[in-house]
Amino acid sequence: MTHTPAKKLLLFGSGFISRFIAMAALDSGIEPIVLYKNHPLEDADHVRQVCLSNCDLQEFLAEIKPDFIISLQGNSFVPDNNHLIEAL
């Protein structure tokens, strides 16, 4: 019997919502991987976390081959996200 590898979920961002999505992914048998800019998720020992400034994004994506990607980066004050590049 062959083992099917777990699906992978890449989360861009390590804020409040990321934590809940990562834990829900773990509970569903999906491997969450958090790509963060300034701070990793706290109390998330079972979640792989990578600092954006320490990796080549193109190589990283080619290596992990995520099945799902969710971007949660931006400003918590919604009007500040009108200029997407600046918000990210």
PyMOL Python script that loads the backbone (N, CA, C, O; Angstrom):
from pymol import cmd

cmd.read_pdbstr("""\
ATOM      1  N   MET A   1       0.833  -1.173   0.000  1.00  0.00           N
ATOM      2  CA  MET A   1       0.000   0.000   0.000  1.00  0.00           C
ATOM      3  C   MET A   1       0.882   1.243   0.000  1.00  0.00           C
ATOM      4  O   MET A   1       1.793   1.349   0.822  1.00  0.00           O
ATOM      5  N   THR A   2       0.630   2.181  -0.904  1.00  0.00           N
ATOM      6  CA  THR A   2       1.444   3.390  -0.987  1.00  0.00           C
ATOM      7  C   THR A   2       0.856   4.480  -0.104  1.00  0.00           C
ATOM      8  O   THR A   2      -0.354   4.543   0.116  1.00  0.00           O
ATOM      9  N   HIS A   3       1.727   5.325   0.390  1.00  0.00           N
ATOM     10  CA  HIS A   3       1.317   6.435   1.247  1.00  0.00           C
ATOM     11  C   HIS A   3       1.169   7.692   0.393  1.00  0.00           C
ATOM     12  O   HIS A   3       2.102   8.095  -0.302  1.00  0.00           O
ATOM     13  N   THR A   4       0.002   8.300   0.453  1.00  0.00           N
ATOM     14  CA  THR A   4      -0.231   9.538  -0.273  1.00  0.00           C
ATOM     15  C   THR A   4       0.266  10.695   0.577  1.00  0.00           C
ATOM     16  O   THR A   4      -0.167  10.852   1.718  1.00  0.00           O
ATOM     17  N   PRO A   5       1.177  11.515   0.035  1.00  0.00           N
ATOM     18  CA  PRO A   5       1.682  12.629   0.829  1.00  0.00           C
ATOM     19  C   PRO A   5       0.564  13.609   1.159  1.00  0.00           C
ATOM     20  O   PRO A   5      -0.382  13.782   0.390  1.00  0.00           O
ATOM     21  N   ALA A   6       0.693  14.243   2.311  1.00  0.00           N
ATOM     22  CA  ALA A   6      -0.301  15.228   2.725  1.00  0.00           C
ATOM     23  C   ALA A   6      -0.299  16.406   1.766  1.00  0.00           C
ATOM     24  O   ALA A   6       0.734  16.781   1.212  1.00  0.00           O
ATOM     25  N   LYS A   7      -1.472  16.974   1.586  1.00  0.00           N
ATOM     26  CA  LYS A   7      -1.549  18.192   0.800  1.00  0.00           C
ATOM     27  C   LYS A   7      -0.919  19.308   1.619  1.00  0.00           C
ATOM     28  O   LYS A   7      -0.874  19.255   2.848  1.00  0.00           O
ATOM     29  N   LYS A   8      -0.433  20.322   0.904  1.00  0.00           N
ATOM     30  CA  LYS A   8       0.250  21.424   1.560  1.00  0.00           C
ATOM     31  C   LYS A   8      -0.505  22.725   1.339  1.00  0.00           C
ATOM     32  O   LYS A   8      -0.975  23.017   0.239  1.00  0.00           O
ATOM     33  N   LEU A   9      -0.608  23.496   2.412  1.00  0.00           N
ATOM     34  CA  LEU A   9      -1.239  24.803   2.384  1.00  0.00           C
ATOM     35  C   LEU A   9      -0.178  25.831   2.717  1.00  0.00           C
ATOM     36  O   LEU A   9       0.433  25.760   3.783  1.00  0.00           O
ATOM     37  N   LEU A  10       0.057  26.789   1.824  1.00  0.00           N
ATOM     38  CA  LEU A  10       1.002  27.865   2.072  1.00  0.00           C
ATOM     39  C   LEU A  10       0.226  29.095   2.500  1.00  0.00           C
ATOM     40  O   LEU A  10      -0.643  29.578   1.775  1.00  0.00           O
ATOM     41  N   LEU A  11       0.547  29.597   3.682  1.00  0.00           N
ATOM     42  CA  LEU A  11      -0.071  30.808   4.208  1.00  0.00           C
ATOM     43  C   LEU A  11       0.947  31.939   4.151  1.00  0.00           C
ATOM     44  O   LEU A  11       2.017  31.842   4.752  1.00  0.00           O
ATOM     45  N   PHE A  12       0.626  32.995   3.444  1.00  0.00           N
ATOM     46  CA  PHE A  12       1.456  34.194   3.455  1.00  0.00           C
ATOM     47  C   PHE A  12       0.937  35.066   4.588  1.00  0.00           C
ATOM     48  O   PHE A  12      -0.169  35.600   4.501  1.00  0.00           O
ATOM     49  N   GLY A  13       1.711  35.214   5.636  1.00  0.00           N
ATOM     50  CA  GLY A  13       1.305  36.034   6.759  1.00  0.00           C
ATOM     51  C   GLY A  13       1.178  35.219   8.025  1.00  0.00           C
ATOM     52  O   GLY A  13       0.857  34.032   7.985  1.00  0.00           O
ATOM     53  N   SER A  14       1.435  35.870   9.159  1.00  0.00           N
ATOM     54  CA  SER A  14       1.437  35.158  10.435  1.00  0.00           C
ATOM     55  C   SER A  14       0.601  35.884  11.486  1.00  0.00           C
ATOM     56  O   SER A  14       0.944  35.890  12.668  1.00  0.00           O
ATOM     57  N   GLY A  15      -0.466  36.475  11.057  1.00  0.00           N
ATOM     58  CA  GLY A  15      -1.326  37.203  11.989  1.00  0.00           C
ATOM     59  C   GLY A  15      -2.363  36.323  12.650  1.00  0.00           C
ATOM     60  O   GLY A  15      -2.278  35.095  12.628  1.00  0.00           O
ATOM     61  N   PHE A  16      -3.336  36.977  13.234  1.00  0.00           N
ATOM     62  CA  PHE A  16      -4.386  36.344  14.027  1.00  0.00           C
ATOM     63  C   PHE A  16      -5.112  35.245  13.253  1.00  0.00           C
ATOM     64  O   PHE A  16      -5.286  34.143  13.774  1.00  0.00           O
ATOM     65  N   ILE A  17      -5.532  35.520  12.036  1.00  0.00           N
ATOM     66  CA  ILE A  17      -6.309  34.557  11.245  1.00  0.00           C
ATOM     67  C   ILE A  17      -5.435  33.384  10.794  1.00  0.00           C
ATOM     68  O   ILE A  17      -5.906  32.248  10.745  1.00  0.00           O
ATOM     69  N   SER A  18      -4.181  33.646  10.467  1.00  0.00           N
ATOM     70  CA  SER A  18      -3.271  32.583  10.010  1.00  0.00           C
ATOM     71  C   SER A  18      -3.186  31.448  11.008  1.00  0.00           C
ATOM     72  O   SER A  18      -3.161  30.278  10.628  1.00  0.00           O
ATOM     73  N   ARG A  19      -3.142  31.790  12.272  1.00  0.00           N
ATOM     74  CA  ARG A  19      -3.029  30.787  13.318  1.00  0.00           C
ATOM     75  C   ARG A  19      -4.209  29.808  13.283  1.00  0.00           C
ATOM     76  O   ARG A  19      -4.018  28.595  13.371  1.00  0.00           O
ATOM     77  N   PHE A  20      -5.415  30.337  13.155  1.00  0.00           N
ATOM     78  CA  PHE A  20      -6.605  29.492  13.140  1.00  0.00           C
ATOM     79  C   PHE A  20      -6.677  28.644  11.862  1.00  0.00           C
ATOM     80  O   PHE A  20      -7.092  27.486  11.906  1.00  0.00           O
ATOM     81  N   ILE A  21      -6.281  29.215  10.750  1.00  0.00           N
ATOM     82  CA  ILE A  21      -6.278  28.458   9.500  1.00  0.00           C
ATOM     83  C   ILE A  21      -5.235  27.346   9.555  1.00  0.00           C
ATOM     84  O   ILE A  21      -5.497  26.227   9.116  1.00  0.00           O
ATOM     85  N   ALA A  22      -4.057  27.649  10.093  1.00  0.00           N
ATOM     86  CA  ALA A  22      -2.998  26.637  10.203  1.00  0.00           C
ATOM     87  C   ALA A  22      -3.444  25.481  11.090  1.00  0.00           C
ATOM     88  O   ALA A  22      -3.210  24.320  10.755  1.00  0.00           O
ATOM     89  N   MET A  23      -4.074  25.783  12.204  1.00  0.00           N
ATOM     90  CA  MET A  23      -4.531  24.727  13.110  1.00  0.00           C
ATOM     91  C   MET A  23      -5.658  23.904  12.474  1.00  0.00           C
ATOM     92  O   MET A  23      -5.701  22.685  12.636  1.00  0.00           O
ATOM     93  N   ALA A  24      -6.561  24.560  11.759  1.00  0.00           N
ATOM     94  CA  ALA A  24      -7.636  23.837  11.067  1.00  0.00           C
ATOM     95  C   ALA A  24      -7.053  22.937   9.983  1.00  0.00           C
ATOM     96  O   ALA A  24      -7.534  21.822   9.779  1.00  0.00           O
ATOM     97  N   ALA A  25      -6.021  23.412   9.287  1.00  0.00           N
ATOM     98  CA  ALA A  25      -5.368  22.594   8.265  1.00  0.00           C
ATOM     99  C   ALA A  25      -4.763  21.346   8.899  1.00  0.00           C
ATOM    100  O   ALA A  25      -4.937  20.240   8.389  1.00  0.00           O
ATOM    101  N   LEU A  26      -4.053  21.524  10.012  1.00  0.00           N
ATOM    102  CA  LEU A  26      -3.468  20.372  10.713  1.00  0.00           C
ATOM    103  C   LEU A  26      -4.536  19.362  11.100  1.00  0.00           C
ATOM    104  O   LEU A  26      -4.357  18.157  10.924  1.00  0.00           O
ATOM    105  N   ASP A  27      -5.643  19.858  11.627  1.00  0.00           N
ATOM    106  CA  ASP A  27      -6.738  18.977  12.035  1.00  0.00           C
ATOM    107  C   ASP A  27      -7.347  18.224  10.853  1.00  0.00           C
ATOM    108  O   ASP A  27      -7.939  17.159  11.029  1.00  0.00           O
ATOM    109  N   SER A  28      -7.201  18.776   9.657  1.00  0.00           N
ATOM    110  CA  SER A  28      -7.764  18.169   8.444  1.00  0.00           C
ATOM    111  C   SER A  28      -6.756  17.324   7.681  1.00  0.00           C
ATOM    112  O   SER A  28      -7.062  16.827   6.597  1.00  0.00           O
ATOM    113  N   GLY A  29      -5.557  17.153   8.232  1.00  0.00           N
ATOM    114  CA  GLY A  29      -4.534  16.351   7.571  1.00  0.00           C
ATOM    115  C   GLY A  29      -3.792  17.087   6.476  1.00  0.00           C
ATOM    116  O   GLY A  29      -3.151  16.462   5.632  1.00  0.00           O
ATOM    117  N   ILE A  30      -3.871  18.397   6.481  1.00  0.00           N
ATOM    118  CA  ILE A  30      -3.164  19.228   5.503  1.00  0.00           C
ATOM    119  C   ILE A  30      -1.969  19.861   6.201  1.00  0.00           C
ATOM    120  O   ILE A  30      -2.102  20.371   7.313  1.00  0.00           O
ATOM    121  N   GLU A  31      -0.809  19.835   5.565  1.00  0.00           N
ATOM    122  CA  GLU A  31       0.392  20.409   6.152  1.00  0.00           C
ATOM    123  C   GLU A  31       0.424  21.915   5.907  1.00  0.00           C
ATOM    124  O   GLU A  31       0.560  22.345   4.762  1.00  0.00           O
ATOM    125  N   PRO A  32       0.301  22.730   6.970  1.00  0.00           N
ATOM    126  CA  PRO A  32       0.388  24.172   6.780  1.00  0.00           C
ATOM    127  C   PRO A  32       1.842  24.633   6.818  1.00  0.00           C
ATOM    128  O   PRO A  32       2.634  24.147   7.625  1.00  0.00           O
ATOM    129  N   ILE A  33       2.177  25.554   5.958  1.00  0.00           N
ATOM    130  CA  ILE A  33       3.497  26.170   5.932  1.00  0.00           C
ATOM    131  C   ILE A  33       3.265  27.678   5.947  1.00  0.00           C
ATOM    132  O   ILE A  33       2.579  28.215   5.077  1.00  0.00           O
ATOM    133  N   VAL A  34       3.835  28.355   6.932  1.00  0.00           N
ATOM    134  CA  VAL A  34       3.638  29.795   7.071  1.00  0.00           C
ATOM    135  C   VAL A  34       4.874  30.523   6.569  1.00  0.00           C
ATOM    136  O   VAL A  34       5.992  30.248   7.002  1.00  0.00           O
ATOM    137  N   LEU A  35       4.659  31.451   5.655  1.00  0.00           N
ATOM    138  CA  LEU A  35       5.717  32.316   5.148  1.00  0.00           C
ATOM    139  C   LEU A  35       5.456  33.694   5.747  1.00  0.00           C
ATOM    140  O   LEU A  35       4.455  34.336   5.427  1.00  0.00           O
ATOM    141  N   TYR A  36       6.347  34.139   6.605  1.00  0.00           N
ATOM    142  CA  TYR A  36       6.110  35.385   7.324  1.00  0.00           C
ATOM    143  C   TYR A  36       7.176  36.430   7.005  1.00  0.00           C
ATOM    144  O   TYR A  36       8.271  36.112   6.540  1.00  0.00           O
ATOM    145  N   LYS A  37       6.820  37.685   7.269  1.00  0.00           N
ATOM    146  CA  LYS A  37       7.742  38.787   7.011  1.00  0.00           C
ATOM    147  C   LYS A  37       8.443  39.235   8.292  1.00  0.00           C
ATOM    148  O   LYS A  37       9.671  39.310   8.328  1.00  0.00           O
ATOM    149  N   ASN A  38       7.679  39.534   9.341  1.00  0.00           N
ATOM    150  CA  ASN A  38       8.280  40.112  10.546  1.00  0.00           C
ATOM    151  C   ASN A  38       8.305  39.188  11.750  1.00  0.00           C
ATOM    152  O   ASN A  38       9.254  39.227  12.534  1.00  0.00           O
ATOM    153  N   HIS A  39       7.297  38.369  11.912  1.00  0.00           N
ATOM    154  CA  HIS A  39       7.248  37.517  13.100  1.00  0.00           C
ATOM    155  C   HIS A  39       6.541  36.204  12.771  1.00  0.00           C
ATOM    156  O   HIS A  39       5.564  36.188  12.022  1.00  0.00           O
ATOM    157  N   PRO A  40       7.045  35.093  13.342  1.00  0.00           N
ATOM    158  CA  PRO A  40       6.391  33.797  13.129  1.00  0.00           C
ATOM    159  C   PRO A  40       5.158  33.674  14.016  1.00  0.00           C
ATOM    160  O   PRO A  40       4.941  34.479  14.922  1.00  0.00           O
ATOM    161  N   LEU A  41       4.365  32.657  13.738  1.00  0.00           N
ATOM    162  CA  LEU A  41       3.235  32.346  14.610  1.00  0.00           C
ATOM    163  C   LEU A  41       3.771  31.906  15.965  1.00  0.00           C
ATOM    164  O   LEU A  41       4.768  31.188  16.039  1.00  0.00           O
ATOM    165  N   GLU A  42       3.118  32.331  17.024  1.00  0.00           N
ATOM    166  CA  GLU A  42       3.512  31.896  18.357  1.00  0.00           C
ATOM    167  C   GLU A  42       2.765  30.612  18.710  1.00  0.00           C
ATOM    168  O   GLU A  42       1.647  30.388  18.247  1.00  0.00           O
ATOM    169  N   ASP A  43       3.383  29.786  19.520  1.00  0.00           N
ATOM    170  CA  ASP A  43       2.780  28.536  19.995  1.00  0.00           C
ATOM    171  C   ASP A  43       2.272  27.668  18.847  1.00  0.00           C
ATOM    172  O   ASP A  43       1.166  27.133  18.906  1.00  0.00           O
ATOM    173  N   ALA A  44       3.080  27.536  17.815  1.00  0.00           N
ATOM    174  CA  ALA A  44       2.713  26.720  16.653  1.00  0.00           C
ATOM    175  C   ALA A  44       3.871  25.778  16.329  1.00  0.00           C
ATOM    176  O   ALA A  44       4.438  25.815  15.237  1.00  0.00           O
ATOM    177  N   ASP A  45       4.206  24.939  17.297  1.00  0.00           N
ATOM    178  CA  ASP A  45       5.369  24.057  17.166  1.00  0.00           C
ATOM    179  C   ASP A  45       5.262  23.066  16.011  1.00  0.00           C
ATOM    180  O   ASP A  45       6.285  22.652  15.464  1.00  0.00           O
ATOM    181  N   HIS A  46       4.060  22.684  15.633  1.00  0.00           N
ATOM    182  CA  HIS A  46       3.882  21.685  14.584  1.00  0.00           C
ATOM    183  C   HIS A  46       3.708  22.295  13.206  1.00  0.00           C
ATOM    184  O   HIS A  46       3.366  21.594  12.254  1.00  0.00           O
ATOM    185  N   VAL A  47       3.943  23.601  13.093  1.00  0.00           N
ATOM    186  CA  VAL A  47       3.764  24.301  11.823  1.00  0.00           C
ATOM    187  C   VAL A  47       5.131  24.736  11.303  1.00  0.00           C
ATOM    188  O   VAL A  47       5.886  25.408  12.006  1.00  0.00           O
ATOM    189  N   ARG A  48       5.437  24.353  10.088  1.00  0.00           N
ATOM    190  CA  ARG A  48       6.679  24.799   9.449  1.00  0.00           C
ATOM    191  C   ARG A  48       6.534  26.282   9.137  1.00  0.00           C
ATOM    192  O   ARG A  48       5.541  26.712   8.550  1.00  0.00           O
ATOM    193  N   GLN A  49       7.553  27.070   9.543  1.00  0.00           N
ATOM    194  CA  GLN A  49       7.509  28.509   9.321  1.00  0.00           C
ATOM    195  C   GLN A  49       8.820  28.966   8.704  1.00  0.00           C
ATOM    196  O   GLN A  49       9.900  28.539   9.113  1.00  0.00           O
ATOM    197  N   VAL A  50       8.709  29.840   7.712  1.00  0.00           N
ATOM    198  CA  VAL A  50       9.867  30.308   6.973  1.00  0.00           C
ATOM    199  C   VAL A  50       9.800  31.831   6.860  1.00  0.00           C
ATOM    200  O   VAL A  50       8.767  32.389   6.492  1.00  0.00           O
ATOM    201  N   CYS A  51      10.903  32.491   7.176  1.00  0.00           N
ATOM    202  CA  CYS A  51      10.980  33.943   7.059  1.00  0.00           C
ATOM    203  C   CYS A  51      11.201  34.298   5.587  1.00  0.00           C
ATOM    204  O   CYS A  51      12.115  33.786   4.941  1.00  0.00           O
ATOM    205  N   LEU A  52      10.357  35.174   5.077  1.00  0.00           N
ATOM    206  CA  LEU A  52      10.413  35.568   3.668  1.00  0.00           C
ATOM    207  C   LEU A  52      11.781  36.104   3.273  1.00  0.00           C
ATOM    208  O   LEU A  52      12.261  35.825   2.175  1.00  0.00           O
ATOM    209  N   SER A  53      12.413  36.870   4.156  1.00  0.00           N
ATOM    210  CA  SER A  53      13.709  37.457   3.810  1.00  0.00           C
ATOM    211  C   SER A  53      14.836  36.432   3.771  1.00  0.00           C
ATOM    212  O   SER A  53      15.926  36.733   3.285  1.00  0.00           O
ATOM    213  N   ASN A  54      14.587  35.218   4.281  1.00  0.00           N
ATOM    214  CA  ASN A  54      15.612  34.166   4.291  1.00  0.00           C
ATOM    215  C   ASN A  54      15.452  33.140   3.181  1.00  0.00           C
ATOM    216  O   ASN A  54      16.118  32.105   3.195  1.00  0.00           O
ATOM    217  N   CYS A  55      14.571  33.416   2.213  1.00  0.00           N
ATOM    218  CA  CYS A  55      14.395  32.426   1.157  1.00  0.00           C
ATOM    219  C   CYS A  55      14.194  33.098  -0.197  1.00  0.00           C
ATOM    220  O   CYS A  55      13.773  34.251  -0.292  1.00  0.00           O
ATOM    221  N   ASP A  56      14.505  32.347  -1.219  1.00  0.00           N
ATOM    222  CA  ASP A  56      14.218  32.758  -2.582  1.00  0.00           C
ATOM    223  C   ASP A  56      12.812  32.233  -2.881  1.00  0.00           C
ATOM    224  O   ASP A  56      12.604  31.021  -2.948  1.00  0.00           O
ATOM    225  N   LEU A  57      11.861  33.129  -3.058  1.00  0.00           N
ATOM    226  CA  LEU A  57      10.458  32.730  -3.165  1.00  0.00           C
ATOM    227  C   LEU A  57      10.221  31.757  -4.313  1.00  0.00           C
ATOM    228  O   LEU A  57       9.486  30.783  -4.150  1.00  0.00           O
ATOM    229  N   GLN A  58      10.824  32.001  -5.458  1.00  0.00           N
ATOM    230  CA  GLN A  58      10.615  31.122  -6.613  1.00  0.00           C
ATOM    231  C   GLN A  58      11.129  29.710  -6.315  1.00  0.00           C
ATOM    232  O   GLN A  58      10.448  28.729  -6.615  1.00  0.00           O
ATOM    233  N   GLU A  59      12.305  29.603  -5.738  1.00  0.00           N
ATOM    234  CA  GLU A  59      12.855  28.290  -5.387  1.00  0.00           C
ATOM    235  C   GLU A  59      12.026  27.617  -4.296  1.00  0.00           C
ATOM    236  O   GLU A  59      11.790  26.410  -4.339  1.00  0.00           O
ATOM    237  N   PHE A  60      11.593  28.399  -3.330  1.00  0.00           N
ATOM    238  CA  PHE A  60      10.786  27.874  -2.226  1.00  0.00           C
ATOM    239  C   PHE A  60       9.486  27.270  -2.747  1.00  0.00           C
ATOM    240  O   PHE A  60       9.119  26.159  -2.363  1.00  0.00           O
ATOM    241  N   LEU A  61       8.789  27.993  -3.618  1.00  0.00           N
ATOM    242  CA  LEU A  61       7.540  27.491  -4.186  1.00  0.00           C
ATOM    243  C   LEU A  61       7.773  26.235  -5.011  1.00  0.00           C
ATOM    244  O   LEU A  61       6.972  25.302  -4.963  1.00  0.00           O
ATOM    245  N   ALA A  62       8.863  26.207  -5.764  1.00  0.00           N
ATOM    246  CA  ALA A  62       9.177  25.018  -6.565  1.00  0.00           C
ATOM    247  C   ALA A  62       9.486  23.822  -5.672  1.00  0.00           C
ATOM    248  O   ALA A  62       9.180  22.684  -6.029  1.00  0.00           O
ATOM    249  N   GLU A  63      10.087  24.074  -4.518  1.00  0.00           N
ATOM    250  CA  GLU A  63      10.433  22.988  -3.590  1.00  0.00           C
ATOM    251  C   GLU A  63       9.197  22.424  -2.891  1.00  0.00           C
ATOM    252  O   GLU A  63       9.019  21.207  -2.848  1.00  0.00           O
ATOM    253  N   ILE A  64       8.349  23.284  -2.348  1.00  0.00           N
ATOM    254  CA  ILE A  64       7.241  22.770  -1.544  1.00  0.00           C
ATOM    255  C   ILE A  64       6.010  22.398  -2.367  1.00  0.00           C
ATOM    256  O   ILE A  64       5.212  21.563  -1.941  1.00  0.00           O
ATOM    257  N   LYS A  65       5.849  23.004  -3.531  1.00  0.00           N
ATOM    258  CA  LYS A  65       4.715  22.701  -4.414  1.00  0.00           C
ATOM    259  C   LYS A  65       3.393  22.675  -3.644  1.00  0.00           C
ATOM    260  O   LYS A  65       2.774  21.620  -3.504  1.00  0.00           O
ATOM    261  N   PRO A  66       2.960  23.844  -3.142  1.00  0.00           N
ATOM    262  CA  PRO A  66       1.731  23.854  -2.341  1.00  0.00           C
ATOM    263  C   PRO A  66       0.491  23.521  -3.171  1.00  0.00           C
ATOM    264  O   PRO A  66       0.400  23.881  -4.344  1.00  0.00           O
ATOM    265  N   ASP A  67      -0.453  22.834  -2.547  1.00  0.00           N
ATOM    266  CA  ASP A  67      -1.733  22.545  -3.187  1.00  0.00           C
ATOM    267  C   ASP A  67      -2.673  23.741  -3.070  1.00  0.00           C
ATOM    268  O   ASP A  67      -3.529  23.967  -3.926  1.00  0.00           O
ATOM    269  N   PHE A  68      -2.494  24.497  -1.995  1.00  0.00           N
ATOM    270  CA  PHE A  68      -3.332  25.662  -1.735  1.00  0.00           C
ATOM    271  C   PHE A  68      -2.452  26.812  -1.280  1.00  0.00           C
ATOM    272  O   PHE A  68      -1.442  26.596  -0.609  1.00  0.00           O
ATOM    273  N   ILE A  69      -2.826  28.035  -1.642  1.00  0.00           N
ATOM    274  CA  ILE A  69      -2.117  29.238  -1.192  1.00  0.00           C
ATOM    275  C   ILE A  69      -3.160  30.234  -0.711  1.00  0.00           C
ATOM    276  O   ILE A  69      -4.136  30.516  -1.406  1.00  0.00           O
ATOM    277  N   ILE A  70      -2.942  30.763   0.487  1.00  0.00           N
ATOM    278  CA  ILE A  70      -3.794  31.824   1.019  1.00  0.00           C
ATOM    279  C   ILE A  70      -2.882  32.978   1.420  1.00  0.00           C
ATOM    280  O   ILE A  70      -1.944  32.796   2.196  1.00  0.00           O
ATOM    281  N   SER A  71      -3.159  34.154   0.893  1.00  0.00           N
ATOM    282  CA  SER A  71      -2.394  35.335   1.261  1.00  0.00           C
ATOM    283  C   SER A  71      -3.175  36.141   2.278  1.00  0.00           C
ATOM    284  O   SER A  71      -4.279  36.608   2.000  1.00  0.00           O
ATOM    285  N   LEU A  72      -2.596  36.301   3.462  1.00  0.00           N
ATOM    286  CA  LEU A  72      -3.231  37.033   4.545  1.00  0.00           C
ATOM    287  C   LEU A  72      -2.394  38.239   4.951  1.00  0.00           C
ATOM    288  O   LEU A  72      -2.534  38.758   6.058  1.00  0.00           O
ATOM    289  N   GLN A  73      -1.532  38.677   4.057  1.00  0.00           N
ATOM    290  CA  GLN A  73      -0.713  39.835   4.362  1.00  0.00           C
ATOM    291  C   GLN A  73      -1.457  41.097   3.975  1.00  0.00           C
ATOM    292  O   GLN A  73      -2.293  41.093   3.071  1.00  0.00           O
ATOM    293  N   GLY A  74      -1.149  42.148   4.654  1.00  0.00           N
ATOM    294  CA  GLY A  74      -1.774  43.429   4.391  1.00  0.00           C
ATOM    295  C   GLY A  74      -1.951  44.182   5.686  1.00  0.00           C
ATOM    296  O   GLY A  74      -1.462  43.758   6.733  1.00  0.00           O
ATOM    297  N   ASN A  75      -2.638  45.281   5.620  1.00  0.00           N
ATOM    298  CA  ASN A  75      -2.884  46.097   6.808  1.00  0.00           C
ATOM    299  C   ASN A  75      -4.224  45.727   7.419  1.00  0.00           C
ATOM    300  O   ASN A  75      -5.180  45.426   6.703  1.00  0.00           O
ATOM    301  N   SER A  76      -4.292  45.750   8.730  1.00  0.00           N
ATOM    302  CA  SER A  76      -5.550  45.418   9.385  1.00  0.00           C
ATOM    303  C   SER A  76      -6.587  46.523   9.210  1.00  0.00           C
ATOM    304  O   SER A  76      -7.783  46.263   9.343  1.00  0.00           O
ATOM    305  N   PHE A  77      -6.156  47.756   8.915  1.00  0.00           N
ATOM    306  CA  PHE A  77      -7.078  48.845   8.627  1.00  0.00           C
ATOM    307  C   PHE A  77      -7.354  48.806   7.122  1.00  0.00           C
ATOM    308  O   PHE A  77      -6.507  49.195   6.318  1.00  0.00           O
ATOM    309  N   VAL A  78      -8.534  48.337   6.754  1.00  0.00           N
ATOM    310  CA  VAL A  78      -8.873  48.023   5.365  1.00  0.00           C
ATOM    311  C   VAL A  78      -8.566  49.147   4.374  1.00  0.00           C
ATOM    312  O   VAL A  78      -7.987  48.857   3.327  1.00  0.00           O
ATOM    313  N   PRO A  79      -8.913  50.402   4.634  1.00  0.00           N
ATOM    314  CA  PRO A  79      -8.612  51.449   3.647  1.00  0.00           C
ATOM    315  C   PRO A  79      -7.119  51.576   3.302  1.00  0.00           C
ATOM    316  O   PRO A  79      -6.773  52.059   2.223  1.00  0.00           O
ATOM    317  N   ASP A  80      -6.240  51.147   4.208  1.00  0.00           N
ATOM    318  CA  ASP A  80      -4.805  51.201   3.929  1.00  0.00           C
ATOM    319  C   ASP A  80      -4.385  50.183   2.876  1.00  0.00           C
ATOM    320  O   ASP A  80      -3.249  50.229   2.403  1.00  0.00           O
ATOM    321  N   ASN A  81      -5.269  49.269   2.497  1.00  0.00           N
ATOM    322  CA  ASN A  81      -4.955  48.251   1.502  1.00  0.00           C
ATOM    323  C   ASN A  81      -5.344  48.661   0.080  1.00  0.00           C
ATOM    324  O   ASN A  81      -5.309  47.831  -0.828  1.00  0.00           O
ATOM    325  N   ASN A  82      -5.709  49.907  -0.122  1.00  0.00           N
ATOM    326  CA  ASN A  82      -6.077  50.376  -1.458  1.00  0.00           C
ATOM    327  C   ASN A  82      -4.919  50.268  -2.440  1.00  0.00           C
ATOM    328  O   ASN A  82      -5.143  50.066  -3.634  1.00  0.00           O
ATOM    329  N   HIS A  83      -3.706  50.397  -1.968  1.00  0.00           N
ATOM    330  CA  HIS A  83      -2.516  50.266  -2.801  1.00  0.00           C
ATOM    331  C   HIS A  83      -1.838  48.954  -2.411  1.00  0.00           C
ATOM    332  O   HIS A  83      -1.035  48.907  -1.479  1.00  0.00           O
ATOM    333  N   LEU A  84      -2.172  47.903  -3.134  1.00  0.00           N
ATOM    334  CA  LEU A  84      -1.801  46.540  -2.765  1.00  0.00           C
ATOM    335  C   LEU A  84      -0.288  46.365  -2.545  1.00  0.00           C
ATOM    336  O   LEU A  84       0.122  45.773  -1.547  1.00  0.00           O
ATOM    337  N   ILE A  85       0.529  46.867  -3.453  1.00  0.00           N
ATOM    338  CA  ILE A  85       1.986  46.675  -3.319  1.00  0.00           C
ATOM    339  C   ILE A  85       2.494  47.280  -2.013  1.00  0.00           C
ATOM    340  O   ILE A  85       3.300  46.668  -1.313  1.00  0.00           O
ATOM    341  N   GLU A  86       2.028  48.467  -1.692  1.00  0.00           N
ATOM    342  CA  GLU A  86       2.463  49.107  -0.444  1.00  0.00           C
ATOM    343  C   GLU A  86       1.946  48.343   0.778  1.00  0.00           C
ATOM    344  O   GLU A  86       2.643  48.243   1.787  1.00  0.00           O
ATOM    345  N   ALA A  87       0.736  47.811   0.687  1.00  0.00           N
ATOM    346  CA  ALA A  87       0.152  47.077   1.810  1.00  0.00           C
ATOM    347  C   ALA A  87       0.911  45.789   2.083  1.00  0.00           C
ATOM    348  O   ALA A  87       1.086  45.400   3.238  1.00  0.00           O
ATOM    349  N   LEU A  88       1.363  45.126   1.024  1.00  0.00           N
ATOM    350  CA  LEU A  88       2.092  43.872   1.209  1.00  0.00           C
ATOM    351  C   LEU A  88       3.507  44.136   1.615  1.00  0.00           C
ATOM    352  O   LEU A  88       4.277  43.197   1.818  1.00  0.00           O
TER     353      LEU A  88
END
""", "prot")
cmd.dss("prot")
cmd.show_as("cartoon", "prot")
cmd.util.cbc("prot")
cmd.orient("prot")
